[in-house]
């Protein structure tokens, strides 16, 4: 009798996953190039859904929620940069100071109209670093001019050589090599500041006048399935970064402080 019960339970579970797969394809208008690709994506979807359900059951007190989204048929490794940036594991500075105490408790640059819409990086075939670097310069230009202009993401070395960014209309297509003579920047910059230590007080000071470029590791549990809340997951590695995002604000919920980050995995 045990074998029959187990078989029935397995059959019900598989049936539920198949129904969710069909719904997923309808909801996100998913189409695949071949039967083999669809079978592969279906298997990844099943694995991810089981992982999501398990996380929901075992982390009822988590500060963030996870759910099926348009990326559930993809592995997290497909969504992050292949290259890694290594960080030395140092303690994060959160010392109080008069300068930090005088800053506003929260800030959201989206409310100022200086943040461009979220895009799907995969469609652009670019890695996150140059995309985020472009977004930071776009926002800085908008902060100073009150004119939000979308630019064409370019490789970071080219942005540095240009000393600025070009409008989408001036840069006909995205290329994987620097072509500094392809356009004239509509805005330029003359300084790039980098943090050598994990100092969130300095970040709080800098973000008062500009959005920030940050690198984190996206392999932590639940990151690819994120729905909402404060992402605080101990499995997120602290020493290797493989995913860049634009920091567009900060705040506090209850007694928990957070950074507000703009991702590049579409608006879903």
NORPENOR-V526308 format. One record per residue. D_FIRST is the distance of its C-alpha to the first C-alpha in Angstrom with 1 decimal. Layout:
# NORPENOR-V526308
D_FIRST
D_FIRST
This chain:
# NORPENOR-V526308
0.0
3.8
5.4
5.2
6.3
8.7
9.9
10.7
12.5
14.3
15.4
16.7
18.6
20.1
21.2
22.9
24.7
25.9
27.3
29.0
30.4
31.9
33.3
34.7
36.6
38.1
39.0
40.8
42.0
40.4
41.4
41.0
43.3
40.7
37.1
36.7
38.0
35.8
32.7
33.9
34.6
31.3
29.5
31.9
31.2
27.5
28.2
30.8
28.8
25.9
28.7
30.3
27.3
26.7
30.4
30.4
27.6
29.1
32.8
33.2
36.7
37.9
41.4
40.5
37.9
36.1
34.9
34.5
38.0
39.9
39.4
35.6
35.6
37.9
37.6
39.9
41.8
43.0
44.6
46.7
49.8
49.4
52.2
51.9
54.4
54.1
55.0
56.0
53.9
56.5
56.1
56.6
59.8
59.5
62.7
64.5
67.9
70.4
70.0
66.3
66.6
69.0
66.6
64.6
61.2
59.6
60.6
59.1
61.3
59.4
61.2
64.5
63.7
64.0
60.5
59.8
56.6
53.3
52.9
50.2
51.4
49.4
51.5
54.6
53.5
55.1
53.8
53.7
56.7
59.5
57.8
57.8
61.3
62.5
60.9
62.6
66.0
65.4
64.7
67.6
69.9
68.6
69.2
72.8
73.7
71.4
70.6
67.0
67.2
64.3
65.0
63.6
61.3
63.0
62.4
63.3
66.2
67.7
67.5
69.4
72.0
72.6
72.7
70.9
68.7
69.5
68.6
66.0
68.7
70.8
68.2
67.2
64.0
61.9
62.7
61.4
64.9
67.6
70.3
72.5
75.1
72.7
73.4
75.3
73.3
73.6
73.1
73.6
72.9
74.8
72.5
68.9
67.7
64.9
63.3
63.5
61.6
58.6
60.9
59.5
62.8
64.5
61.9
62.5
66.2
65.9
63.6
66.3
68.2
65.7
62.0
60.5
58.8
55.9
53.5
50.0
46.9
44.3
41.4
40.3
36.9
37.1
40.6
39.7
37.5
40.1
40.5
43.0
44.0
45.5
43.9
43.8
41.2
41.6
40.0
43.0
45.1
48.6
50.6
49.9
50.7
49.5
49.8
53.0
53.3
56.2
56.4
57.8
57.8
56.5
55.7
54.0
51.0
51.0
52.2
50.5
52.9
51.9
53.4
53.1
52.4
52.7
50.1
50.5
47.1
48.2
48.4
44.7
